[in-house]
Amino acid sequence: MTPPETRFANVGNDRVAYQVLGEGPRDLVFTAGQWGHIDLDWEEPTIARFYRRLASFSRLIRFNARGSGLSDPRPRDGRESWHHWMDDLLAVMNAAGSSTTAIAGFIDSGPLALQFAAAHPQRISALVLVNATACGAAAPDYPEGHPPEVMGQFLEFSRKYYGTERWARASNPSLAGDERALRWVAKWQRASGTPKALAENFENQQNMDARPALSRIRAPTLVMLRSHYRWVPVPQSRYVAEHIAGAHFAELPGTDSLPFWETPDLILDNIEKFLTGMRHGGAPDRALVAVLFTDVVDSTQRAAELGDAAWRTLLDRHDEIQREQIALFKGRLVDSSGDGTLATFDRPDRAIECARALHSALASLNVRVRAGIHFGDVELRGDGRVGGMTVHLGARVSALAGPGEIIVSRTVRDILLGSRFCFDERDTCDLKGVPGRWTVYAVAEPKEPHGAQPADGLASFGGGGIPQ
């Protein structure tokens, strides 16, 4: 998704970065507190999907507080950091034309959002906290807090490992087996702020106590906590709900600090119902694409002939050629597992041209592949994959291809009628798991174009349209 425009609000001579997305009937500020990177978030499909869902029922406002991400450094004026945070949020709300907003915050935004709601009740319509606390440190009247030695251990661990995959794994255990996601979280942390600034922030958090603000909060409040989140125990989060008049507490399954990867729809459903009174659920994003499946012919036999090391080298070169050709024809590599690949293209002619180029390029390695193409509506999943019946059909069509062949569905053939491509009818057959009988076609050598034709020309898209 194209990220929303990044704008800047002014706090004196400082600039605070913010973004606005959606046109819902209510404003919603979603914040991680003093840390984040509002541009980098859109590079991770899972997080982008989360924010799109929030923007489906609100006008979503996000910002980087001074000292983090895209905003100017935090001023050294002797004031507490939470005062700066409130100034930043007020400036962003005013710049965005938001007179009243709901605030949804997670992890270290807890004390900040609570103090803002108490100090500016006229600007707050609702409050939602996820994995948050009012105070982390224990006190004589607050046994729910962590003892000093635990707070010290957390601070030392964060100083040493924040911005690394080890810290990302400790704070989000569900990602333990996902190296790509762990690397991204570590990169996000490094982009959000310097190690020195981060250590200073954690020290400030140890001294932050928003408990006195709880009794002054009048906005409807929802407090959610993952029951096995290690850094905020259930009693701390429940304490917040018990000391805000009318607040609701929800204990959710899970362990992660961040809300994006582990049961995100459960969190989103609760936020939507709390703010709107209804729970519509997020309709999956969809797109019309051509799906191209390829598969190496006789891969098991070739692997046995070559041996593991040589076969692995051959597959690496195969993968490199796949990536090159898919990018050349403006496709997107969705999945590559072993000797098979799935790619998507915005138009079926590009998928065919890519398949033909792959046959030619892989021939130099003495590798033959089968290819199958279908065109239709797919579900865009948050992890970058695609799903739905179009994907199943593409896989079934590909299975009908022989070595060096490109087999397409009738949908593809009909779309490209009148183009330079030629198709030989193959068979009307049953496709496993797909209702009805389907006619498939083999792609023949294309006709020579009459006169000059633009590389991106596809006359049939402007003619009969896409068959239903």
Secondary structure, DSSP 4 states (H G I P E B T S, - for coil): -PPPPPEEEEETTEEEEEEEE---SSEEEEE-SS---TTGGGGSHHHHHHHHHHHTSSEEEEE--TTSTTSPPPP-SS--HHHHHHHHHHHHHHHTT-SSEEEEEETTHHHHHHHHHHH-GGGEEEEEEES--SB-B-BTTBTTSBPHHHHHHHHHHHHHHTTSHHHHHHH-GGGTT-HHHHHHHHHHHHHH--HHHHHHHHHHHHT-B-HHHHTT--S-EEEEEETT-TTS-HHHHHHHHHTSTT-EEEEES---SSSSSSSHHHHHHHHHHHHHS-----PPEEEEEEEEEEEETTHHHHHHHH-HHHHHHHHHHHHHHHHHHHHHTT-EEEEEETTEEEEEESSHHHHHHHHHHHHHHHHTTT--EEEEEEEEEEEE-TTS-EESHHHHHHHHHHHT--TT-EEEEHHHHHHTTTSS-EEEEEEEEEETTEEEEEEEEEEEPPPPPSS---TT--GGGGTT----
